Amino acid sequence: MKSSNHHFFVSLLLSRLADQMLLFLVPLVIYQLTGSVAWSGLAFFFETLPRFVAFPLCGQLCDRHRNDLLLRLGQRWRMATCVVAILGYLALPHVAWLIGLSAVVGVLSTQGVMAREMLLVQAFGSARYERLISHAQLFDQLGTVLGPVFAAALLAQLEWEVVVVVIALGFLLSDITVWRWQRVARPELPVPRSASPNGYRALLIAGRHLRTSPALPASIGLAMAVNLLLGTLLATAPAIVTGIQGHGEIYYGALQAGGALATVLVLLFTARSLIPADRLGLVAYTAMALGGLMVSVTAMSWLYALGFLLVVGFDKMFSVSIRSLRRRVIPPEDFGKTTGLVVMLNNLTQPLGGLIVSVTAGFWATGSILLAVALVMLVAGVLIVWCYRDHVLPSWNQQ
């Protein structure tokens, strides 16, 4: 990795750090202010839903405008939104300001994710794409892990309004770091097509790519299976660890930290590996399916913990493989709009996992639910890879 590009990844870390601090802070503060679980749940809903729904629209914007400028504008607007929300709350105290803050920053964060995805394709020349993605995932994961830790530490010392101002400064620093990357690396970006289709026409074009490129629906099917398992695991983990297994919050926190560490180690291996991306994806999918079978044995703490680490740790390796496949099959001029639609479809099953747990918990044991989801993932993966092996496993056909 060229030293001139380090600023890009530092900016990613700062942006994700600030974003995760806000994601941790808002539901917690709303609960502290209202004492209502309903208000806290509503805040979480408005934090997460816009992030998924906005992907197709943000992808369309990435096809029509320079992505470095979109990235910087998104970070400035996130900083401004934090400031406006605090001023609004001080003038007229109500949790609606915080809920609005969550919704707006959620959409702008999605725009930042899409712009960075496009820049990884456009701005790094001949650098190995899998290596770029692995570095990006690594910095993203570090921000995801450290964000709640920093937010909790600051909330213990400062008023929450001051912490939101600190978060705004984090977005500002991220923007300054992108500016520094622009000055030092001077990336050569393609001229955007301002006349590129948008709205309904753009969705039709993205849908056409899904119909004509067998690799895309295959990758969506695999990603939906992975996210179904991940969503079910995350929805049941607190109850299993602290209830069924009888461990305390410290043990659960250590398990979460272990998952984050496993992710970092897997990403470090992926960044340095010369194994083709499709084979990495197959390894990751198999490891996660095996982990899903392990966590279904909820009474055995050590086996559950090992399965948890496999599922969480190899999720990002699978993501590297899927993103590499998208870059290979989607035309550059339609990359934004198509990626936005694909990412939204990929993630729909993660909240579905939580819904499945909620609906079936009264009829099935938690371990049985996890076992059923793991078997669905395993069978779906075998069928999809077998039917689309020429498209999702190209390196196997080159031998």
C-alpha positions in Angstrom: 0.0 0.0 0.0 1.5 3.3 -1.0 2.0 5.8 1.8 0.1 8.4 -0.1 -3.0 6.3 0.3 -2.8 5.8 4.0 -4.9 9.0 4.6 -7.8 7.3 2.8 -7.9 4.5 5.2 -7.3 6.7 8.3 -10.3 8.7 7.1 -12.4 5.5 6.9 -11.4 4.7 10.5 -12.3 8.1 11.8 -15.6 8.2 10.0 -16.6 4.7 11.2 -15.5 5.5 14.7 -17.7 8.6 14.9 -20.6 6.8 13.2 -20.5 3.9 15.7 -20.2 6.2 18.6 -23.4 7.9 17.5 -25.1 4.5 16.9 -24.2 3.5 20.4 -25.1 6.8 22.1 -28.5 7.7 20.7 -30.7 4.8 21.9 -28.9 4.8 25.2 -29.4 8.5 25.8 -33.1 8.3 24.7 -33.7 5.5 27.2 -32.0 7.5 29.9 -34.1 10.6 29.1 -37.4 8.9 28.7 -37.1 5.7 30.7 -39.1 4.1 27.9 -37.9 1.0 26.0 -40.4 1.9 23.2 -38.7 5.2 22.6 -35.3 3.5 22.6 -36.5 0.8 20.1 -38.0 3.5 17.9 -34.7 5.3 17.8 -32.9 2.1 16.9 -35.4 1.5 14.1 -34.8 5.0 12.6 -31.1 4.5 12.9 -31.0 1.2 11.0 -33.8 1.3 8.5 -32.6 4.4 6.5 -29.2 2.9 6.2 -30.5 -0.1 4.2 -33.3 1.7 2.3 -31.0 4.5 1.1 -28.5 2.1 -0.7 -30.1 2.2 -4.2 -30.5 6.0 -4.2 -26.9 6.6 -2.9 -25.6 4.2 -5.5 -27.3 6.2 -8.2 -25.7 9.4 -7.0 -22.3 7.7 -7.1 -22.7 7.1 -10.8 -23.6 10.7 -11.5 -21.1 12.6 -9.4 -17.4 12.5 -8.3 -17.2 10.2 -5.4 -14.5 12.0 -3.5 -16.7 15.1 -3.4 -19.7 13.0 -2.4 -17.7 11.5 0.4 -16.5 14.9 1.7 -20.0 16.5 1.4 -21.5 13.5 3.4 -19.0 14.0 6.2 -19.6 17.7 6.4 -23.3 17.2 6.5 -23.0 14.6 9.2 -21.0 17.1 11.3 -23.5 19.9 10.6 -26.4 17.6 11.5 -24.8 16.8 14.9 -24.5 20.5 15.6 -28.0 21.4 14.5 -29.5 18.6 16.6 -27.7 19.7 19.8 -28.7 23.4 19.2 -32.3 22.3 18.5 -32.4 20.2 21.7 -31.0 23.0 23.8 -33.6 25.4 22.4 -36.5 22.9 22.5 -35.7 19.8 24.5 -37.3 16.7 23.0 -36.0 13.3 21.9 -37.3 13.9 18.4 -34.1 15.8 17.8 -32.0 12.7 18.5 -34.3 10.5 16.5 -34.0 12.9 13.6 -30.2 13.0 14.1 -30.1 9.2 13.8 -32.2 9.1 10.6 -30.2 11.8 8.8 -26.8 10.6 9.8 -27.9 7.0 8.9 -28.6 8.0 5.3 -25.4 10.1 5.0 -23.4 7.2 6.4 -24.8 5.0 3.6 -23.7 7.6 1.1 -20.2 7.5 2.6 -20.1 3.7 2.4 -21.1 3.8 -1.3 -18.7 6.6 -2.2 -15.8 4.7 -0.6 -16.8 1.5 -2.4 -16.7 3.4 -5.7 -13.3 5.0 -4.8 -11.8 1.6 -4.1 -12.7 0.6 -7.6 -11.8 3.9 -9.3 -8.9 5.5 -7.5 -6.2 2.9 -6.7 -5.0 1.9 -10.1 -3.4 -1.5 -10.4 -3.5 -2.3 -6.7 -4.8 -5.8 -5.9 -8.5 -5.3 -5.2 -8.8 -8.0 -2.6 -6.0 -6.4 -0.7 -7.6 -3.0 -0.9 -10.9 -4.4 0.4 -9.2 -6.3 3.2 -7.5 -3.1 4.4 -10.8 -1.2 4.2 -12.6 -3.9 6.1 -9.8 -3.9 8.7 -10.0 -0.2 9.4 -13.8 -0.4 9.3 -13.8 -3.2 11.9 -11.5 -1.3 14.1 -13.8 1.7 14.1 -16.8 -0.5 14.7 -15.1 -2.1 17.8 -13.6 1.1 19.2 -16.7 3.4 18.7 -18.9 2.0 21.5 -15.8 1.8 23.8 -14.9 5.5 23.2 -18.5 6.6 23.5 -19.0 4.8 26.8 -15.8 6.2 28.2 -16.7 9.7 27.2 -20.3 9.4 28.6 -18.8 8.4 31.9 -16.9 11.8 32.1 -19.0 14.2 30.0 -22.6 15.2 29.3 -24.0 13.5 26.3 -24.4 16.9 24.4 -20.6 17.3 24.6 -20.1 13.8 23.4 -22.2 14.5 20.3 -20.0 17.6 19.7 -16.9 15.3 19.9 -18.5 13.0 17.3 -19.0 16.0 15.1 -15.3 16.8 15.4 -14.6 13.2 14.4 -16.5 13.7 11.1 -14.6 17.0 10.6 -11.2 15.2 11.1 -12.3 12.5 8.6 -13.1 15.2 6.1 -9.8 16.9 6.6 -8.0 13.5 6.1 -9.8 12.9 2.8 -8.7 16.4 1.7 -5.2 15.5 2.6 -5.5 12.2 0.6 -6.7 14.2 -2.4 -3.7 16.6 -2.2 -1.1 13.9 -1.7 -2.3 10.9 -3.8 -4.0 13.0 -6.5 -6.3 10.2 -7.6 -7.3 10.1 -11.3 -11.0 9.6 -11.2 -13.2 9.0 -14.3 -15.4 11.9 -15.4 -18.9 11.3 -13.9 -21.8 11.0 -16.3 -24.2 13.7 -15.1 -26.8 12.4 -17.6 -26.7 8.9 -16.1 -30.2 7.5 -15.5 -31.6 7.9 -12.0 -34.8 7.0 -10.1 -36.9 4.2 -11.6 -34.8 4.0 -14.8 -31.7 3.4 -12.8 -33.4 0.6 -10.8 -34.4 -1.0 -14.1 -30.8 -0.9 -15.3 -29.6 -2.5 -12.1 -32.3 -5.1 -12.3 -31.3 -5.9 -15.9 -27.7 -6.6 -14.7 -29.1 -9.0 -12.0 -31.1 -10.8 -14.8 -28.3 -11.0 -17.3 -25.3 -11.8 -15.0 -25.8 -15.1 -13.2 -23.0 -14.3 -10.8 -25.0 -11.5 -9.2 -28.1 -13.4 -8.1 -25.8 -16.3 -7.0 -23.8 -13.9 -4.8 -27.1 -12.3 -3.5 -28.4 -15.8 -2.5 -25.1 -16.7 -0.7 -25.0 -13.3 1.1 -28.6 -13.6 2.2 -28.0 -17.0 3.6 -24.9 -15.7 5.5 -26.8 -12.7 6.8 -29.7 -14.8 7.9 -27.4 -16.9 10.1 -25.6 -13.8 11.4 -28.8 -12.0 12.2 -30.2 -15.1 14.0 -27.0 -15.5 16.0 -26.8 -11.9 17.1 -30.5 -11.8 18.0 -30.1 -14.9 20.3 -26.6 -14.5 21.7 -27.4 -12.4 24.8 -30.2 -14.8 25.9 -28.0 -17.9 25.2 -24.9 -16.6 26.9 -26.4 -14.9 29.9 -29.5 -17.1 30.2 -29.1 -20.7 29.0 -25.4 -20.8 29.8 -25.6 -18.7 32.9 -22.6 -16.5 32.2 -22.3 -12.9 33.2 -22.1 -9.7 31.2 -18.3 -9.7 31.5 -18.1 -13.1 29.8 -20.5 -11.9 27.1 -18.4 -8.8 26.5 -15.2 -10.9 26.3 -16.9 -13.1 23.7 -17.9 -10.0 21.7 -14.3 -8.8 21.9 -13.0 -12.2 20.8 -15.3 -12.0 17.8 -13.8 -8.6 16.9 -10.2 -9.9 17.4 -11.0 -13.0 15.2 -12.3 -10.7 12.5 -9.1 -8.6 12.6 -6.9 -11.7 12.3 -8.9 -13.1 9.4 -8.7 -9.8 7.6 -5.0 -9.6 8.1 -4.6 -13.0 6.6 -6.9 -12.1 3.7 -5.0 -8.9 2.9 -1.7 -10.9 2.6 -3.1 -14.0 1.0 -2.6 -14.8 -2.7 -5.6 -17.2 -2.7 -8.2 -16.2 -5.4 -11.2 -14.3 -4.0 -13.7 -17.0 -5.0 -11.8 -19.7 -3.0 -11.6 -17.4 0.0 -15.3 -16.9 -0.2 -15.9 -20.7 -0.3 -13.6 -21.1 2.7 -15.4 -18.4 4.6 -18.9 -19.7 3.8 -17.9 -23.2 4.9 -16.4 -21.9 8.1 -19.5 -19.9 8.9 -21.8 -22.9 8.2 -19.7 -25.0 10.5 -19.9 -22.3 13.1 -23.7 -22.2 12.7 -23.9 -25.9 13.5 -21.6 -25.4 16.5 -23.6 -22.6 18.1 -26.8 -24.7 17.8 -25.4 -26.8 20.7 -26.2 -24.0 23.2 -25.6 -26.1 26.3 -21.9 -26.5 25.6 -20.3 -23.1 26.3 -16.9 -23.8 24.7 -18.4 -25.2 21.5 -20.8 -22.3 21.3 -18.0 -19.8 21.8 -15.9 -21.5 19.0 -18.9 -21.4 16.6 -19.5 -17.8 17.5 -15.9 -16.9 16.7 -16.1 -18.8 13.3 -19.3 -17.0 12.2 -18.3 -13.5 13.3 -14.7 -13.9 12.3 -15.2 -15.2 8.8 -18.0 -12.9 7.9 -15.7 -10.2 6.6 -13.6 -12.6 4.5 -16.9 -13.6 2.8 -17.6 -9.9 2.3 -14.2 -9.5 0.5 -15.0 -12.3 -1.9 -18.5 -10.9 -2.7 -17.2 -7.4 -3.2 -14.5 -8.7 -5.5 -17.1 -10.6 -7.6 -19.3 -7.5 -7.9 -16.3 -5.5 -9.3 -15.6 -8.3 -11.8 -19.1 -8.5 -13.3 -20.7 -5.1 -13.0 -19.9 -2.5 -15.7 -18.1 0.5 -14.3 -20.7 3.0 -15.6 -23.5 1.2 -13.7 -21.4 0.1 -10.7 -23.0 2.5 -8.2 -26.7 1.9 -8.9 -26.3 -1.9 -9.2 -24.1 -2.2 -6.1 -26.7 -0.1 -4.1 -29.5 -2.5 -5.1 -27.4 -5.6 -4.4 -26.2 -4.4 -1.0 -29.8 -3.7 0.1 -30.9 -7.2 -1.0 -27.9 -8.8 0.7 -28.8 -7.3 4.0 -32.6 -7.9 4.1 -32.3 -11.2 5.8 -30.3 -9.9 8.8 -33.3 -8.3 10.4 -35.4 -11.3 9.2 -33.2 -13.5 11.4 -34.4 -11.5 14.5 -38.0 -11.7 13.3 -37.7 -15.5 12.9 -36.4 -15.8 16.5 -39.3 -13.6 17.7 -42.0 -15.6 15.9 -40.7 -19.1 16.6 -39.2 -18.7 20.1 -42.4 -19.9 21.8 -42.5 -23.1 19.8 -38.9 -24.1 19.2 -35.9 -24.2 21.5 -33.2 -21.6 20.7 -30.7 -24.2 19.7 -33.2 -25.8 17.3 -33.8 -22.4 15.6 -30.0 -21.9 15.1 -29.7 -25.5 13.8 -32.5 -25.0 11.3 -31.0 -21.7 10.0 -27.5 -23.3 9.8 -28.9 -26.2 7.8 -30.8 -23.8 5.5 -27.5 -21.9 4.9 -25.6 -25.1 4.2 -28.1 -26.6 1.8 -28.6 -23.2 0.0 -24.9 -22.7 -0.3 -24.4 -26.2 -1.9 -27.2 -25.7 -4.4 -26.2 -22.2 -5.4 -22.5 -23.1 -5.8 -23.4 -26.2 -7.8 -25.8 -24.4 -10.1 -23.6 -21.4 -10.7 -20.2 -22.9 -10.2 -18.9 -21.5 -13.6 -19.8 -18.0 -12.5 -19.0 -17.9 -8.7 -15.8 -20.1 -8.9 -14.0 -18.8 -12.0 -10.5 -19.7 -10.6 -11.5 -23.4 -10.4 -12.2 -23.4 -14.1 -8.9 -21.9 -15.1 -6.9 -24.9 -14.0 
